[in-house]
Amino acid sequence: MIRIGTRKSPLAIWQANYVKAKFKELGFSSTLIPIESSGDKDLVQPVYKMGIKGVFTKALDQALLSDSIDVAVHSLKDVPTILPKGVEISAYLKRGSAHDVMVYHKNFIDWKKNTAIGTGSLRRQAQWLRKYPNHISENLRGNLQRRLEKLNSSNWGGAIFAKAGLERINLLKNKFTVLDWMIPAPSQGIIGVASLEKNKTLNETVRALNCHETQLCAEIERDFLNKLECGCTAPVGAYAFVENDSIIFHGGLFSLEGSEAIYHKTSVSKNESVGLGKKGAVQVLNNGGYELANRIKSQMG
């Protein structure tokens, strides 16, 4: 019996059940063990102010290391780029949509009259304010249901969500627009399965769930973020995708209010993709990224 650790939110439970079903297809039985994360307990503070790396993953890491669970299922975008010693991502499941969506309030008129949006993400806030500098961004925390409820009871024009999460639990019901101009979070739309490196036999089973193309893109995006050393809550976007035999990569580092942005876009053949994320981050750093990253860190305290 494989013990699957998961956060308690409806989306996390859906993702864990999805992995459970995949194990069943392979002939293995499993059970869910819900664990509450610090990011789920504190629904008031913005994530970047909580001062904990991996606010949504640390409790699951501890459960893995203490042998309370065998695998942990994550939204990979929540997982820090440096994992605890002994923990590995053993499977990157085939990616859902990587894009963000703007979900509109039912009374939305237009962006000249509706000038407030909800988001708990500095990356989304920075890119939205870059496009709409006269708008206001309000902090939005909680699971998807709570965030939609807060949107519906607000006077905002809308709120920004990851499309994949809303689709997975059938909540993409309001009017929405896909923000294909917004660079997603590294690994957005990807379910990652973590386990202990030492559990070799189990890891072979977990790797049967792996999508190589998704892993390739996720590692490029996570390398980009890691090299920038801004932490996973900073305004960094990274998106790699396969097109024919090429890897297309878009990355960006943004000031908190969106007035500054350093972009990196490139396309290489698949067999030249090694180190693509780190190379992109070096380009950003050499193009003013060091100064911008230091300013962001000082502003974030």
C-alpha positions in Angstrom: 0.0 0.0 0.0 1.5 3.3 -1.1 0.9 6.1 1.3 0.2 9.3 -0.7 0.7 12.6 1.2 -1.3 15.6 0.1 -2.4 19.0 1.2 -6.1 19.2 2.3 -7.4 21.6 -0.3 -9.9 20.3 -2.8 -7.5 20.8 -5.7 -4.7 19.0 -3.8 -7.0 16.1 -3.0 -8.1 15.9 -6.7 -4.4 15.8 -7.7 -3.6 13.1 -5.2 -6.6 11.0 -6.3 -5.4 11.4 -9.9 -2.0 10.0 -8.9 -3.8 7.2 -6.9 -5.7 6.3 -10.1 -2.5 6.2 -12.1 -1.0 3.8 -9.5 -4.1 1.6 -9.7 -3.6 1.4 -13.5 -0.1 0.1 -12.8 -1.5 -2.5 -10.4 -0.6 -0.8 -7.1 -3.0 0.1 -4.3 -2.6 3.4 -2.4 -4.2 5.5 0.2 -4.3 9.3 0.8 -2.9 10.9 3.9 -4.0 14.6 4.1 -1.5 16.9 5.8 -2.1 20.6 6.6 0.6 23.0 5.5 1.5 26.3 7.0 0.4 28.0 3.8 -3.1 26.6 4.4 -3.3 27.6 8.0 -2.5 31.3 7.4 -4.9 32.6 4.9 -4.4 36.3 5.7 -0.7 37.1 5.0 0.6 37.3 1.5 2.7 34.2 0.9 5.9 36.2 0.3 5.6 37.7 3.8 5.4 34.4 5.6 9.1 34.0 5.7 9.1 30.2 5.0 10.6 28.5 2.0 8.0 26.0 0.7 5.0 27.2 2.8 2.8 24.7 0.9 5.4 21.8 0.8 7.4 21.8 4.0 4.9 19.7 6.0 4.9 17.1 3.3 8.7 17.1 3.1 8.8 16.4 6.9 6.2 13.6 6.6 8.4 12.0 3.8 11.6 12.3 5.9 9.9 10.9 9.0 8.5 7.9 7.0 4.9 8.9 7.6 4.2 8.8 3.9 5.8 7.2 0.9 5.2 9.9 -1.8 4.0 13.5 -1.7 1.9 15.0 -4.5 2.5 18.7 -5.2 1.5 21.4 -7.5 5.1 21.7 -8.8 5.0 25.5 -8.9 4.8 25.5 -5.1 7.9 23.4 -4.7 11.2 25.3 -4.0 14.0 24.7 -6.5 16.3 23.3 -3.8 14.7 20.2 -2.3 15.5 18.8 1.2 18.4 16.4 1.3 17.2 12.9 0.4 14.1 14.1 -1.4 13.6 13.9 -5.2 10.9 14.7 -7.7 10.4 11.2 -9.1 7.6 12.0 -11.6 6.5 15.0 -13.6 3.0 14.2 -14.8 1.9 15.4 -18.2 1.3 19.1 -18.0 -2.1 20.7 -18.0 -2.6 24.3 -19.1 0.4 26.5 -18.1 -1.5 29.7 -18.5 -3.1 32.2 -16.1 -6.7 33.3 -16.6 -8.6 36.5 -15.6 -11.9 35.4 -14.0 -14.3 38.3 -14.2 -16.7 39.5 -11.5 -20.3 39.1 -12.6 -20.7 42.9 -12.6 -17.6 43.6 -14.7 -18.0 46.4 -17.2 -14.5 47.3 -18.6 -11.0 47.9 -17.3 -11.5 51.7 -17.4 -14.4 51.5 -14.9 -13.2 48.4 -13.0 -9.6 49.1 -11.8 -9.1 46.6 -9.0 -8.0 42.9 -9.4 -7.4 40.2 -6.9 -4.2 38.0 -6.7 -1.9 36.6 -4.1 0.9 36.3 -6.6 3.6 39.0 -7.0 4.4 37.6 -10.4 0.7 38.1 -11.6 0.5 41.5 -9.8 3.7 42.8 -11.5 2.7 41.7 -15.0 -0.9 43.0 -14.6 0.3 46.4 -13.3 2.8 46.6 -16.1 -0.1 46.4 -18.6 -2.5 48.4 -16.4 -0.3 50.8 -14.3 -3.4 52.7 -12.9 -5.0 49.5 -11.4 -4.9 48.3 -7.9 -4.0 44.8 -6.8 -5.7 43.3 -3.7 -4.3 40.3 -1.8 -6.3 37.1 -2.4 -5.5 33.9 -0.5 -7.1 30.6 0.2 -8.1 27.6 -1.8 -9.8 28.0 -5.1 -13.3 27.9 -3.8 -12.5 30.6 -1.1 -10.8 32.8 -3.7 -13.8 32.6 -6.0 -16.2 33.4 -3.2 -14.1 36.4 -2.2 -14.0 37.6 -5.8 -17.8 37.2 -6.1 -18.4 39.3 -2.9 -15.8 42.0 -3.9 -16.0 45.1 -6.0 -13.1 44.0 -8.2 -13.2 43.7 -11.9 -11.8 40.2 -11.6 -9.1 37.9 -10.1 -6.2 35.9 -11.7 -6.0 32.1 -11.3 -4.1 29.3 -12.9 -6.3 27.8 -15.6 -5.2 24.2 -14.8 -6.4 24.3 -11.2 -9.8 25.6 -12.1 -10.2 23.1 -14.9 -9.2 20.2 -12.7 -12.0 20.7 -10.2 -14.5 22.1 -12.6 -14.6 25.7 -11.3 -14.0 27.5 -14.6 -17.6 28.6 -14.8 -17.4 32.4 -14.6 -16.6 34.4 -17.7 -12.8 34.4 -18.2 -10.0 35.4 -20.5 -6.8 33.4 -21.0 -3.8 35.7 -20.3 -1.5 34.3 -22.9 0.6 37.4 -22.7 1.4 36.7 -19.1 4.5 34.5 -18.4 3.4 31.7 -16.1 5.0 30.6 -12.9 7.8 28.1 -13.4 6.1 24.6 -13.5 2.6 26.0 -13.5 0.1 23.3 -14.5 2.4 20.4 -13.5 1.7 17.8 -10.8 5.0 16.6 -9.3 5.4 13.4 -7.2 8.2 13.5 -4.6 9.7 10.6 -2.8 12.9 9.7 -0.9 16.0 8.9 -3.1 16.8 5.9 -1.0 13.5 4.1 -1.8 14.8 2.7 -5.1 12.1 0.1 -5.7 9.2 2.5 -5.0 10.9 5.2 -7.2 10.9 2.9 -10.2 7.1 2.6 -9.8 6.7 6.3 -9.5 8.9 7.0 -12.5 6.4 5.0 -14.6 4.1 8.0 -14.3 6.7 10.4 -15.6 6.2 12.5 -18.8 9.7 13.2 -20.2 8.7 16.2 -22.2 7.0 17.8 -19.1 10.1 17.0 -17.0 12.4 18.7 -19.6 10.3 21.9 -19.6 9.9 21.9 -15.9 13.7 21.6 -15.3 14.4 24.4 -17.7 11.9 26.7 -15.9 13.1 25.7 -12.4 16.8 26.2 -13.3 15.9 29.7 -14.5 14.3 30.5 -11.2 17.0 28.9 -9.2 19.8 30.8 -10.9 18.0 34.1 -10.3 18.0 33.2 -6.6 14.8 35.2 -5.9 12.8 32.5 -4.3 9.6 31.0 -5.7 7.4 33.9 -4.5 9.3 36.7 -6.3 8.0 38.2 -9.6 9.7 35.6 -11.9 7.9 34.1 -14.9 9.3 31.1 -16.8 7.7 29.0 -19.5 9.3 26.4 -21.7 7.3 24.3 -24.3 8.0 21.9 -27.1 7.2 22.9 -30.7 8.1 20.3 -33.3 11.8 19.5 -32.5 12.4 22.8 -30.7 12.2 24.1 -27.2 10.8 27.6 -26.9 11.6 29.4 -23.7 10.2 32.7 -22.3 11.5 34.1 -19.0 11.0 37.4 -17.2 12.0 39.2 -14.0 9.7 42.0 -12.9 9.8 44.8 -10.4 7.0 44.5 -7.7 4.9 47.2 -9.3 5.6 46.1 -12.8 7.3 49.3 -14.1 10.5 47.4 -14.8 10.9 44.1 -16.7 13.8 42.1 -18.0 12.7 39.5 -20.6 14.5 36.6 -22.2 13.2 34.7 -25.1 15.0 31.9 -27.0 14.4 28.9 -29.2 16.8 25.9 -29.5 16.6 22.4 -30.8 15.7 19.7 -28.2 19.3 18.3 -28.2 20.7 21.7 -27.4 18.4 22.4 -24.4 20.8 21.4 -21.6 21.4 24.4 -19.4 18.9 26.5 -21.2 17.2 27.8 -18.0 20.5 28.8 -16.3 21.8 30.4 -19.5 18.6 32.4 -19.8 18.9 33.5 -16.1 22.5 34.6 -16.7 21.3 36.8 -19.6 18.7 38.4 -17.4 21.2 39.0 -14.6 23.7 40.5 -16.9 21.1 42.8 -18.4 20.3 44.5 -15.1 18.8 41.6 -13.2 21.4 41.7 -10.4 20.3 45.3 -9.5 16.6 44.6 -9.9 16.8 41.3 -7.8 18.6 43.1 -5.0 16.0 45.9 -5.0 13.2 43.3 -4.9 14.9 41.5 -1.9 15.3 44.8 0.0 11.6 45.7 -0.7 10.4 42.3 0.5 12.4 42.6 3.7 
